[in-house]
Amino acid sequence: MKLAIMQPYFLPYIGYYQLIAAVDTFIVYDNIKYTKKGWINRNRMLLNGADVLFSLPLKKGSDALNVVERELAADFDPIKLLNQIRGAYARAPYFAQTFLLFERILRFNERNLFRYIHNSIVQMCEHLDITTDIRISSPIAIDHHLKRQDKVIALCRAVGADTYINSIGGMELYERDVFHAQGIELKFLKTKPFEYPQFGALFVPWLSIMDMLMFNALDTVQEHLNTYYELN
């Protein structure tokens, strides 16, 4: 069984969904520290030919809190973010059908950060026709005080995975020999570049999946989801 594990990210780039689609089970960490400068509650979209950040504002909380312990700010207004998306992409060729998806995601009636992002992942996977089993980390019976590689191996063993696939950015974090000693094959997924027209301007790569869906037919996105990567 093939497994991948990642932090929850809000509307990440296509590589995140390629990783989900490449495995049988995908575990999302809920019991992991929230990092201010990370990408858990923010990403990038295209506005006037340049990349700009969009984010989910959070209620103030201790830096020691896990993602599942953080809350969206009381004044978070999904309509404001939807209007920002509309202003950025209203002229995109696939805006109409794509905007409906983001309305469902952003209007989700939940203030807990993890559950809000988890819902966005599930909704996007349904839209992309990804059928991978998505699980949450904390209910899985392991020692959750383990760190990094040891925790990943424990999760692999707990769910019966014989192959673990990580994004290419984790190559320096994990050792194939250590995984092999536990009967687990370690692989890394690297997304291939894919350029497409963005209002006729210079292409801006690696934006949120939102951008790709606005400018490409759904079947094109699904094709790249399943083919435009290297697995080593």
C-alpha positions as CSV (number, residue, x, y, z in Angstrom):
1,M,0.0,0.0,0.0
2,K,1.3,3.4,-1.0
3,L,1.2,6.2,1.6
4,A,1.9,10.0,1.7
5,I,1.8,12.3,4.6
6,M,1.6,16.1,4.6
7,Q,0.8,19.2,6.6
8,P,-2.6,20.7,5.7
9,Y,-2.2,23.5,3.1
10,F,-4.9,25.9,1.9
11,L,-5.4,25.6,-1.8
12,P,-1.8,24.6,-2.6
13,Y,-0.2,24.1,-6.0
14,I,-0.9,21.0,-8.2
15,G,2.1,19.1,-6.8
16,Y,0.2,18.6,-3.5
17,Y,-2.7,17.0,-5.3
18,Q,-0.4,14.9,-7.5
19,L,1.0,13.5,-4.3
20,I,-2.5,12.6,-3.0
21,A,-3.5,11.0,-6.3
22,A,-0.3,9.0,-6.5
23,V,-1.0,7.0,-3.3
24,D,-3.7,4.8,-1.8
25,T,-3.9,6.6,1.5
26,F,-3.0,10.2,2.3
27,I,-2.6,11.3,6.0
28,V,-3.0,15.0,6.9
29,Y,-1.2,16.1,10.0
30,D,-3.6,17.9,12.5
31,N,-1.3,17.5,15.5
32,I,1.6,19.5,14.1
33,K,2.7,23.0,15.1
34,Y,1.3,25.9,13.2
35,T,4.2,27.9,11.6
36,K,3.7,31.6,10.9
37,K,5.9,31.8,7.9
38,G,4.7,28.5,6.3
39,W,2.0,27.9,3.8
40,I,-0.7,26.3,6.0
41,N,-3.2,29.2,5.7
42,R,-1.9,31.1,2.7
43,N,-0.9,30.7,-0.9
44,R,-0.4,32.7,-4.1
45,M,-2.7,33.7,-6.9
46,L,-2.3,35.9,-10.1
47,L,-3.3,39.5,-10.0
48,N,-2.5,42.0,-12.7
49,G,0.2,39.8,-14.1
50,A,2.0,39.2,-10.7
51,D,1.8,36.8,-7.9
52,V,0.1,38.0,-4.7
53,L,-0.6,36.3,-1.4
54,F,-4.0,35.4,-0.2
55,S,-4.6,34.1,3.3
56,L,-6.9,32.9,6.0
57,P,-6.6,35.4,8.9
58,L,-6.3,33.7,12.3
59,K,-7.4,34.4,15.8
60,K,-4.4,35.3,18.0
61,G,-2.9,32.2,19.7
62,S,0.3,30.8,21.1
63,D,3.1,29.7,18.8
64,A,3.1,26.4,20.7
65,L,-0.4,25.5,19.5
66,N,-1.0,22.7,16.9
67,V,-2.9,23.5,13.7
68,V,-6.0,21.8,15.1
69,E,-5.9,24.2,18.0
70,R,-5.9,27.3,15.9
71,E,-9.1,29.2,14.9
72,L,-10.0,31.5,12.1
73,A,-10.3,35.2,13.0
74,A,-13.7,36.3,14.1
75,D,-13.7,39.0,11.4
76,F,-12.7,36.6,8.6
77,D,-15.1,37.3,5.7
78,P,-15.1,34.7,3.0
79,I,-17.0,37.1,0.7
80,K,-14.1,39.5,0.8
81,L,-11.7,36.8,-0.3
82,L,-14.2,35.6,-3.0
83,N,-14.4,39.1,-4.3
84,Q,-10.6,39.2,-4.4
85,I,-10.6,36.0,-6.5
86,R,-13.4,37.4,-8.7
87,G,-11.4,40.5,-9.4
88,A,-8.3,38.5,-10.2
89,Y,-9.8,35.9,-12.5
90,A,-13.2,37.1,-13.8
91,R,-11.8,37.2,-17.3
92,A,-10.2,33.7,-17.1
93,P,-11.7,31.1,-19.6
94,Y,-12.8,28.7,-16.9
95,F,-13.8,31.2,-14.3
96,A,-17.6,30.4,-14.1
97,Q,-17.3,26.7,-13.3
98,T,-14.2,27.1,-11.1
99,F,-15.6,30.0,-9.0
100,L,-18.5,27.8,-7.9
101,L,-16.0,25.4,-6.4
102,F,-14.3,28.1,-4.4
103,E,-17.6,29.5,-3.2
104,R,-18.4,26.1,-1.7
105,I,-14.9,25.8,-0.1
106,L,-14.8,29.4,1.3
107,R,-18.3,29.4,2.6
108,F,-17.8,26.3,4.7
109,N,-19.3,27.0,8.1
110,E,-16.3,26.2,10.3
111,R,-13.9,28.3,12.4
112,N,-11.4,25.7,13.3
113,L,-8.4,26.1,11.1
114,F,-7.6,22.4,10.5
115,R,-11.2,21.4,9.8
116,Y,-11.6,24.3,7.4
117,I,-8.5,23.4,5.5
118,H,-9.3,19.7,5.7
119,N,-12.6,20.4,4.1
120,S,-10.9,22.3,1.3
121,I,-8.6,19.4,0.6
122,V,-11.6,16.9,0.5
123,Q,-13.6,19.2,-1.7
124,M,-10.8,19.8,-4.2
125,C,-10.1,16.1,-4.4
126,E,-13.7,15.4,-5.2
127,H,-13.6,18.1,-7.9
128,L,-10.4,16.6,-9.4
129,D,-11.9,13.0,-9.1
130,I,-9.1,11.9,-6.7
131,T,-10.4,8.8,-4.9
132,T,-7.5,8.4,-2.4
133,D,-8.5,7.6,1.2
134,I,-7.7,10.7,3.2
135,R,-7.1,10.2,6.9
136,I,-6.2,12.5,9.9
137,S,-3.0,11.8,11.8
138,S,-4.0,12.2,15.5
139,P,-6.5,9.2,15.7
140,I,-3.8,6.8,14.4
141,A,-2.4,4.7,17.2
142,I,1.3,5.7,17.3
143,D,3.6,7.6,19.7
144,H,2.8,11.1,18.5
145,H,5.8,12.5,20.3
146,L,8.0,11.0,17.7
147,K,9.7,13.4,15.3
148,R,10.2,13.6,11.5
149,Q,11.4,10.4,10.0
150,D,10.6,8.2,13.0
151,K,7.1,9.5,13.1
152,V,6.6,8.9,9.4
153,I,7.9,5.3,9.7
154,A,5.6,4.7,12.7
155,L,2.6,6.0,10.6
156,C,3.6,3.7,7.7
157,R,3.7,0.7,10.0
158,A,0.4,1.6,11.7
159,V,-1.5,1.7,8.4
160,G,0.3,-1.1,6.7
161,A,2.1,0.9,4.0
162,D,5.0,-0.8,2.2
163,T,5.7,2.3,0.0
164,Y,6.1,5.9,1.3
165,I,6.0,8.7,-1.2
166,N,7.1,12.2,-0.3
167,S,7.4,15.5,-2.2
168,I,10.9,16.1,-3.6
169,G,11.5,18.8,-0.9
170,G,11.9,16.0,1.7
171,M,14.9,14.4,0.1
172,E,17.2,15.7,2.8
173,L,14.9,14.7,5.6
174,Y,14.6,11.0,4.9
175,E,17.0,8.1,4.3
176,R,16.1,5.3,2.0
177,D,18.2,2.8,4.0
178,V,16.3,3.5,7.2
179,F,13.0,3.0,5.5
180,H,14.2,-0.1,3.7
181,A,15.3,-1.6,7.0
182,Q,11.6,-1.3,8.1
183,G,10.4,-3.0,4.9
184,I,9.3,0.3,3.4
185,E,10.2,1.6,-0.1
186,L,10.9,5.4,-0.1
187,K,10.1,7.4,-3.2
188,F,10.0,11.1,-4.0
189,L,7.6,12.9,-6.3
190,K,8.8,15.9,-8.4
191,T,6.3,17.9,-10.3
192,K,7.1,18.8,-13.9
193,P,6.8,22.4,-15.0
194,F,3.6,23.2,-17.0
195,E,3.1,26.5,-18.7
196,Y,-0.3,27.8,-19.9
197,P,-1.6,31.2,-21.0
198,Q,-2.3,33.7,-18.2
199,F,-4.1,36.6,-19.9
200,G,-1.2,36.8,-22.4
201,A,1.3,38.0,-19.9
202,L,4.6,36.4,-18.8
203,F,3.9,33.1,-17.2
204,V,4.0,33.0,-13.3
205,P,4.7,29.4,-12.1
206,W,3.7,27.4,-9.0
207,L,0.7,29.3,-8.0
208,S,-2.3,27.9,-6.2
209,I,-4.3,25.1,-7.9
210,M,-6.9,27.9,-8.3
211,D,-4.8,29.5,-11.0
212,M,-4.5,26.3,-13.0
213,L,-8.2,25.6,-12.8
214,M,-9.1,29.1,-14.0
215,F,-7.0,28.8,-17.1
216,N,-7.4,25.1,-18.1
217,A,-10.2,22.7,-18.7
218,L,-10.8,20.2,-15.9
219,D,-9.7,17.2,-18.0
220,T,-6.4,19.0,-18.8
221,V,-5.8,19.5,-15.1
222,Q,-6.6,15.9,-14.4
223,E,-4.2,14.7,-17.1
224,H,-1.4,16.8,-15.6
225,L,-2.4,15.6,-12.2
226,N,-1.7,12.0,-13.1
227,T,1.2,12.3,-15.6
228,Y,3.3,15.5,-15.1
229,Y,5.6,14.4,-12.4
230,E,8.7,12.2,-11.9
231,L,8.7,9.5,-9.3
232,N,12.1,8.3,-8.1
